[in-house]
Amino acid sequence: MTTTDNAWVIPQATERRYGAALFDLDGVLTPTAEVHMRAWNRMFSDYFEAHHVSPAYTDDDYFAYVDGKPRYDGVRACLASRGITLPEGDPTDAAGTETVCGLGNAKNDMFAKVLRDEGIAPYAGSVALIDHLKEAGVPMAVVSSSRNAPEVLAAAGIDHHFEIVVDGAVAARDRIPGKPAPDTYQHAAQLLGVPEGDAVVVEDAISGVQAGAAGDFGLVVGVDRGAGADALRAQGADVVVADLAELIA
């Protein structure tokens, strides 16, 4: 898949046109970040309470240590913030096993249950931008640390828009470093057949914005869903919006 004409005009960056959109998923296209936050909060709160760990887990920990990272990296980072080191374990560990993988799997079970029971609807502004880019012939890909990305896209009814999905499972299979490294975004651009410098990274997480800034992408857009506009800019976002509809000229 290639683009022959840079067709995306972004109102906040009118000095040029862009040729591809590389979207994070949770918190950018769908409000699943809220579901992830609840699942992480429950898992860590249960673990911290059972083991008398302080200070208690808060949503600030989510943004500082977990948001946007591969699942087990988030577990490891948050535990490290409390001086806790657990055995790595194995991805096949039963949920709740006292390993990095076991705690990560417990969180994933909680997330999957909420998604299954409640479903998910995409952000209206994100759908508007997807439709706009599709009409303009701008290639699009999803780049997510989550291994649940295909299920989330299907549940939201937008999976048919994305032939290219680079998720946590793809990164693990192909040994691609996860965010905040730029490699998964670079891989998506390669799969789209678009030069990195023509692609726009769209992210709501600090680690994702860092990934975009670490590459040679044309533009890094931060979507402020709670991380804070100043924090997103400080980590490398060229443009910050509250809703993706703002990116339609």
Order of alpha helices (4+ residues) and beta strands (2+ residues): beta-beta-beta-alpha-alpha-alpha-alpha-beta-alpha-beta-alpha-alpha-beta-alpha-beta-alpha-beta
